[in-house]
Amino acid sequence: NNDDPNNPWSLAPSYSQVIDNNGNINPNPFMIQTPDKNTNMFIDIRTSLFAIYLFLAG
């Protein structure tokens, strides 16, 4: 059941492989994490201020 919040497949981050324009897999592959609401801290004003604080606090 995909609606279960404790499903381990739902808890783990998902990644996408970057391919070139021809649909071929790049010989120097890299993975990109699929963004969610916790990935980008600048999506909300409160979390963006917190992210800037963490950046400046070092």
N, C-alpha and C positions, 0 to 999 in steps of 0.2 A: 504494500500500500504506500503510495508516494505522499500521502497526506500525513503520515506519521512523522512528527518533529524529531524523533529519536532514530530515524532511519539512518544508518551510517553512510549510505550513498548520498543522502541529502545534506549531511553535516560536512562532508569532505569538499574542499574546493575543486572546481572543475577547471580544466585547462584546454586551450585550443592550440593546435599546431598551425603555424603560419606557412602557407604554401604560396608559390609564385603565381603569376597571371595565367599560366598554361595549365594549372591544376597539378603540377608536379611538386613533390615534396622537396623542399630546399635541402641541399647537401649540408648546409650549416644550420641545422634546425634550432629554433628556440620556441619556447612555450609561453603563452600569454594567459594569465589567470582571467577567467571570465568575471567581470566586475559584478558586484552586488551592492547592497546598500551600505555594507561595512568596508568595502574596498576603497571608495573615493570619499575621503574625509571632507572634501570641499562641496559636497552636494547640499549641505544644510549650513546655515549661518552659524549655528552653535558649534557644530563640529569643525567648521572652517576656522573659527576663532581659536578653538582648542588645538587644532593642527598647527596654526601659526605660533601659538604659545609654546607648544612642544618644540617646534623648529627653532625658535629664538632662545629657548631655555637650554637647548643643546643637549 
